[in-house]
Amino acid sequence: MAKSKSKDSKSTKDSAKKSSYKPRRARRRRISRGEVHIKCSYNNTIVAIADLNGGILGWSSAGTLGFKGAKKATPYAATMVSTKAVENVTRVGLKEVDVFIKGVGAGREAAVRALGNSGLKVNSIKDVTPVPHNGTRSKKPRRV
């Protein structure tokens, strides 16, 4: 009979390697300026906070906060959404923001006001709502 190697000696070596391994910690980014994109529709309010390159740092929406139905588009929901989005990015050290608002919902002004009340300095506010200009070509008349 041939001697078989025991697996016990091999497993102890592997466990010794794993215990001494320490992963590198990711360095936290400190960002002082950023952009806030607010989308207010008739049905919902979404706030996304990004750095100046467009990378999203944190976001929130009325639906994720538990608002349902028509309550998602209210100014109160927009205030709560903005506050929650700022809480999500407090670890980055954001101080100044440029605000871009899109949409025609009821919570536009409330969302911007909540950003200022939560400690961010609002440098500029820009409305980037898309405006239709004649649209696509209409269908040809139907012949019956």
C-alpha positions as CSV (number, residue, x, y, z in Angstrom):
1,M,0.0,0.0,0.0
2,A,1.2,3.5,-0.9
3,K,1.3,6.2,1.7
4,S,-1.1,9.0,1.2
5,K,-0.2,12.5,2.1
6,S,-2.3,13.9,4.9
7,K,-4.3,16.9,4.0
8,D,-4.1,18.3,7.6
9,S,-0.6,19.7,7.2
10,K,-1.6,21.5,4.0
11,S,-4.7,23.1,5.5
12,T,-2.8,24.5,8.5
13,K,-0.4,26.3,6.2
14,D,-3.3,27.8,4.2
15,S,-5.0,29.0,7.4
16,A,-1.8,30.6,8.6
17,K,-1.6,32.6,5.3
18,K,-5.1,33.8,5.6
19,S,-4.8,35.1,9.1
20,S,-1.7,37.2,8.4
21,Y,-3.3,38.8,5.3
22,K,-4.6,42.3,5.8
23,P,-6.4,44.0,3.0
24,R,-5.5,47.6,2.2
25,R,-8.0,50.2,3.3
26,A,-9.4,52.3,0.5
27,R,-8.4,56.0,1.0
28,R,-11.4,58.2,1.5
29,R,-11.9,61.0,-0.9
30,R,-12.3,64.5,0.5
31,I,-14.4,66.6,-1.9
32,S,-15.4,70.2,-1.1
33,R,-17.3,71.1,-4.2
34,G,-19.9,69.1,-6.1
35,E,-23.1,69.1,-8.1
36,V,-26.7,68.3,-7.1
37,H,-29.1,67.1,-9.7
38,I,-32.7,67.3,-8.8
39,K,-35.4,65.7,-10.9
40,C,-39.0,66.7,-9.9
41,S,-41.7,65.0,-11.9
42,Y,-45.4,64.8,-11.3
43,N,-44.9,61.4,-9.7
44,N,-41.6,61.5,-7.8
45,T,-38.6,63.5,-6.7
46,I,-35.0,62.2,-7.1
47,V,-31.9,63.9,-5.8
48,A,-28.4,62.8,-6.8
49,I,-25.2,64.4,-5.5
50,A,-22.1,64.1,-7.7
51,D,-18.5,65.4,-7.8
52,L,-17.4,67.8,-10.5
53,N,-16.6,65.0,-12.9
54,G,-20.1,63.5,-12.7
55,G,-19.4,60.6,-10.4
56,I,-22.3,59.9,-8.1
57,L,-21.5,60.2,-4.4
58,G,-25.0,59.6,-3.1
59,W,-28.6,59.8,-4.0
60,S,-32.1,59.5,-2.6
61,S,-35.7,59.5,-3.9
62,A,-39.1,59.8,-2.4
63,G,-39.9,56.2,-3.2
64,T,-36.9,54.9,-1.2
65,L,-38.0,56.9,1.8
66,G,-41.3,55.2,2.0
67,F,-43.6,57.7,0.3
68,K,-46.2,56.1,-1.9
69,G,-48.5,57.3,-4.6
70,A,-49.2,61.0,-5.0
71,K,-47.3,61.8,-1.7
72,K,-44.0,61.2,-3.5
73,A,-44.4,64.5,-5.5
74,T,-45.2,66.8,-2.6
75,P,-42.8,69.6,-1.3
76,Y,-42.5,67.8,2.0
77,A,-41.2,64.6,0.4
78,A,-38.8,66.7,-1.7
79,T,-37.4,68.3,1.6
80,M,-36.9,64.9,3.1
81,V,-35.3,63.5,0.0
82,S,-32.7,66.4,-0.1
83,T,-31.9,66.0,3.5
84,K,-31.4,62.2,3.2
85,A,-29.2,62.7,0.1
86,V,-27.0,65.1,2.0
87,E,-26.7,62.7,5.0
88,N,-25.5,60.0,2.5
89,V,-22.5,62.2,1.5
90,T,-21.5,63.7,4.8
91,R,-18.5,61.4,5.0
92,V,-17.0,63.1,1.9
93,G,-16.8,66.6,3.3
94,L,-19.0,68.4,0.8
95,K,-19.3,72.1,1.4
96,E,-20.3,73.9,-1.8
97,V,-22.7,72.7,-4.6
98,D,-24.1,73.8,-7.9
99,V,-27.7,72.8,-8.3
100,F,-29.3,71.6,-11.6
101,I,-33.1,71.2,-11.5
102,K,-35.0,69.2,-14.1
103,G,-38.8,68.8,-14.3
104,V,-42.0,70.6,-13.4
105,G,-42.9,68.9,-10.1
106,A,-44.2,70.6,-6.9
107,G,-41.0,70.0,-4.9
108,R,-38.5,72.1,-6.9
109,E,-38.1,75.0,-4.5
110,A,-38.5,72.9,-1.4
111,A,-35.6,70.6,-2.5
112,V,-33.2,73.5,-3.0
113,R,-34.2,75.2,0.2
114,A,-33.6,71.9,2.1
115,L,-30.1,71.7,0.7
116,G,-29.2,75.1,2.1
117,N,-30.8,74.3,5.5
118,S,-28.8,71.0,5.7
119,G,-25.5,72.9,5.7
120,L,-24.4,73.1,2.0
121,K,-23.6,76.4,0.4
122,V,-25.5,76.7,-2.9
123,N,-23.4,78.6,-5.4
124,S,-25.7,78.5,-8.4
125,I,-29.1,77.1,-9.4
126,K,-29.7,76.2,-13.1
127,D,-32.9,74.9,-14.7
128,V,-32.1,72.2,-17.2
129,T,-35.6,71.1,-18.0
130,P,-35.8,70.0,-21.6
131,V,-38.0,72.2,-23.8
132,P,-39.7,70.7,-26.8
133,H,-39.2,72.4,-30.2
134,N,-41.8,71.2,-32.8
135,G,-40.9,67.6,-32.0
136,T,-40.9,64.8,-34.6
137,R,-42.6,64.7,-37.9
138,S,-46.3,63.9,-37.7
139,K,-47.8,60.8,-39.3
140,K,-49.2,61.0,-42.8
141,P,-53.0,61.3,-43.0
142,R,-54.9,58.0,-42.8
143,R,-56.7,56.9,-46.0
144,V,-59.9,55.0,-45.3
